[in-house]
Amino acid sequence: MLDPRNRLDPYPLYAHWREKAPVVRVGGPFVAVLGHDEADQVLRGTEFGHPEPEVIDGGDPDQPVDELGRVVRAFAFLNPPDHTRLRRLVSKAFTPRVIDSLQPRIEQLATDAIDRIVDTGEANLMEALAVPLPVTVIAELLGVPGEDRELFGSWSAAMARASDPGFLLPPDVAERAAAARREFIAYFRELAAERRRAPGEDLLSALVAVSDEGEVLNEGELLVTLTLLLVAGHETTTNLIGNGVLALLRNPEQYAALVGDDALAEAAVEEILRYDSPIQLTMRNVVANTTLGDIELNAGDQTLVFFGAANRDPRAHQAPDTFNITRAPERHLSFGHGIHFCLGAPLARLEGRTVLQELARRAPGLQLADEPEWGPTMTLRGLSSLPVIVAR
């Protein structure tokens, strides 16, 4: 299942293993979770969590550590009570009002990019739309000066490339990701200092100032939170757009339905998330002995939760291998569940919905021009190239 050669189309292999059992021990402490209900149990259950932060020797100014010498992690990779405190603080700055205020800008970015595609008549949709739109949105949201925004794309790509489990990563990939993370942290350490001196109207200023009953984000927590927002806010939305447009164009009757009624864009985003999730895999440690499916798990075991398999479980979804943007709402797991439900889900949905609506309105003749190319990672499933033409 983890063989990189399966990234072009992992779903038949998922189905093969899921039919054997929804939970499979794959060697040593590792357990693959392929069923919908079983994956949901892992995401929600208190018997599952993240490993505690490791203690490291000091000396690297770009590797934030806490007062105990532990590596500072983003809240998404922490257990309560640390997760609870940090998520609450970030939520106070990353509010629905902030997200809603972005809609006009997202519409402008989408319409400008799509109009250029239509005028040209052909494009690599990833380069023309799916990559630049989300990175521009998150950069502007954080208040990054325009001349520095190109840095975001290279940092995000390098860190995203290292999203697969560590044992799958070539050394050079891990090294480039570490270098990108250091550059990102150094950059934002300076920018955050500027915002403390002269706050603006951006999210970075809000995160610098946020407090809750005396609690604040310290510098290390702020910096790793910004790293999370960059990768999660850029790469996953890029893949949502690319995977979604590909699914629509490979199922032209579905694209025709969207063109005929762009109000279907909201449902189409949810179907894209279910059918070809931008995030295919997450990991949780077993922190207390429990049972999952027919497997007895011991504390210390590690679960590999395959969203792509769970989202196509026929026990949870009718005709799961059929892409259907008009299907009745069905509960996918692509944003997670429980305490770790994705904080950025509203922004991803807004960007995805806006792009699909504008494509339907402005490019009804959109078609595939050639076969797409998939990116190199399994955890983050997305395209590196999506050639399209616009039929006149």
Protein Blocks (a to p, Z undefined) as FASTA:
>chain_A
ZZmklmmommlmmmmmmmmombdceehjbccdfbfklmmmmmmpmkbccdddddddehia
klccdfkopacddfklcccfklmmmmmmmmmmmcfklmmmmmmmmmmmmmmmmmmmmmno
pacfklmmmmmmmmmmmmmmnopafklmmmmmmmmmmmmmmmpcfklpcfklmmmmmmmm
mmmmmmmmmmmmmmmmmccfbfklmmmmgceehiacdfklmmmmmmmmmmmmmmmmmmmm
mmmmmmmmmmmmlmmmmmmomklmmmmmmmmmmmmgfblbdcdddfbdcdehjbccdehi
acdddfklmmmcfklpghklbccfkbccdddfknogajllcfklmmmmmmmmmmmmmmmm
mmmmgccfbdcdddfbfklgcdfbdcddddZZ
